[in-house]
Amino acid sequence: MDSTRVLLIRHGQSEGNAAGRFGGHTATPLSAHGRREAEATARALLAEKDSITFVASSDLLRALETAEPLARNLKADVYRTSAFRERSVGQLEGLTFEEAAEAHPDEYAALLRRDFEHVMIGGESYRQLLDRAAGELDRLIEEHRGGTIAVFSHTGTICILALHLMGALDAPALRPVWIHTNNCGITRFKVRADGYVRVQAVNDTRHLINL
């Protein structure tokens, strides 16, 4: 039975990551180290036996810059979509963690406890993130059945999409589960046409070991 490979790839280190600031929907670029991570990730993906057939990315700069080296080598266009953006954290965007905790303690506490339904002031909830991102991923899997889809996104979005593929977000009451992804970590799935999902790797960073 045909399987569709899904690779969820976090962007490389951004300038915001390096400064310890919340990214959210901010258009922060990659740092110099992040650009090296992106190039190493492209080399690793190009060396795999199953060739990538479709490249998608969040439309935020740090994700697009991470997708670019792979797309350039594949001579492929990048499908850009706001559906794969990071969760908007509203008032916390651009702040350091310390600044956020001091200026907006209630919002910061809700973020730390992974409150799935909490809507950030000026931002969104994890539920809203799930609603916009999961439907788009499901559509791409159906559209590219039998291929290999590389999706460049963000740590919060990748967590939600991974839990979605594993069926962990189907219950009416949700526990605060979190899957952490490092910069340029790759999370790998195989999705069969009958809906069977195989988790092949979570947060694979072997390709970054020499950086």
N, C-alpha and C positions, 0 to 999 in steps of 0.2 A: 504494500500500500504506500502511495506517495506520501512523503513527509515534507513539510516546509520548515526550513531552518530559520530561526529567529535569533539574531544577535542584538542584544541591547548594550550599547556602548556609551559609557559616560564620557563627557567631554574632558579634555586635558585640563591641567591646572590653569585656572583663569587668574587674572590680576586680582580679582576679588577674593578668590580662594587664598592666594598668597598673602593677602592682607587680613584674612580672617573675617571677611564681610559677607553678609547675606547677599546672594545673587538675585534670586527670584526672577523677575522679568527684566532685570537690568541688562543692558547690552554691553556687558564687560568682555573685553577680548582675552585671548589666551596670553599667558606670560611666556617668556622665552622658554622656560622649562616645559610648559604646556605644549608649545609647538614641537618640541623634541618628542614628547610623549605621543602626539598625533602622528608624527612620521613613523615612529616605532610601531604604533598600532596598525598603520596602513601596511607596513612591511609584513607584519605577522599575519594579517588577514589575507593578504595576497598570496602568502605561502601555503595556505590551507588547501586541501585537495578539493573541497567543494567550493566552486567559484561563486562569488557574490553576484546575484542577478538584479538587485535593486538596492539603492541607497536612499534612505530617508533621514531627515534631520529636523530637530527643533529649528525654528527660524531665528533663534537667539544667536548672537555672534559667536560666543564661545563654542557652541555645538557645531555651527557651520564651519568654523575654522578647523575643528577636529575632523570633520567629514571630508574636507577638501583634499588632503593628500591621497586618500583612498579613491575618491571619485576621479581625481586627476590621472592616477595610474590606470584606472579602469576605463578612462575616457567616457565616463558616465555622468549624466546630470544628477544633481541632488534634488530630491523631492523635499521641499521646505514646507513645514506646517506649524502653525501655532499650537496644534493639538499636543505636540510633544514637548512644549515648554515646561520649565520647572514650575512648581507651585508658586503662585504669587503670594508673597508674605506681607503685602501692604506696607504698613508703617515701618516694618523692620528692614525693608530693602535698602541696601547700601550701608547699613549700620554694622559695626563689629558686634560680636556676641555680647561683650561687656556693655556696650552702649545700649543694645536692645534690652538687656535684662534690667538696666537702670531706668531707661525712659519708658518702657512698655512692659512692666513685669507680668501682667496678666496674659498678654499675648505671647510673651516669651515662654511662660509656664505651660500654656496650652500647646505650644510647639514641641516642647521637651517631652510632654507626656503623650505625644502622637495622637491627640484627640482627633478622631477621623471626621467628625461632623462639625468641628469648630471652624467658623468662617472668620479668617483674619480681617481686621478692620482695614478696608481698602484693598483686600486681597481675596483669597478663596479658601475653601476647605479641601481636605484630601478627597472627600466625596466628589466635589466638583472637578478636581483633577482627574479622578477615575472616570467620570462621565465623559470628559472631553478626549482623554487619551486612549482609553480602552476600545471605544468604538472605532477609532481610526486604525488602531493596530489590528483589530479583528478584520476590518475591511481590507487592509493590505495583505493579510495572510490569505484571505479568500481570493484576492485578485492575483496573487503571485504564488498560487498553490504549486508545490513541487520545487520551488526555487529557494534561494537563500537571501533573506532580507536583513540588511544592516541598518539599525536604527540608532542614530546618535542623539543622545538626550541628556538627562540630568539625574542626579542621585535620587531625589524624591520621586520623580516620574518613573524611573527604572524600578524602584521599589514597588510602586503601585502596579505597574504593568507586569512585573514578575509575579506578584501575589494574585493578580487577575488571571494570568495564564495557569496558575496552579489551583485556581478555584477557591482561594482563601478569602475572597471578599464577597462570597455569595450569601453568607449568613446575615440575618437581620441585625444582630448585635455583633460588633467586631472588637476583637482584642487588639491592643496596641502592639502590633508586630512590625518590626523594621528590618529590612535587608539593606545593609550598607554596601555602597559601591565606591571604590577609590577612583581617582581621576584615571580615565582610560581603562578602567576595569571592564571586562566583557562578561556578560551573562548570557548563556547559550541554552536554547530550547530547540526541541524537535516537536512539531505539531502535526499529527497525522490527520488525514481527511475525516476519520471517524471521531475526531476530538481527543484522542489519546495524546497526552502531553508528556514528553520526557525532558527532565531537567538535566542538562549535560554539564553545566558549570555555572558557578555563581562567583562574580567578582574575580575573574581570571586575570591576573596581572603578571604572568610569567614573562611576557614579551617586554616588560619594563625593567627587568632585573638588572640590566647593565647601565641604566640611566642614573 
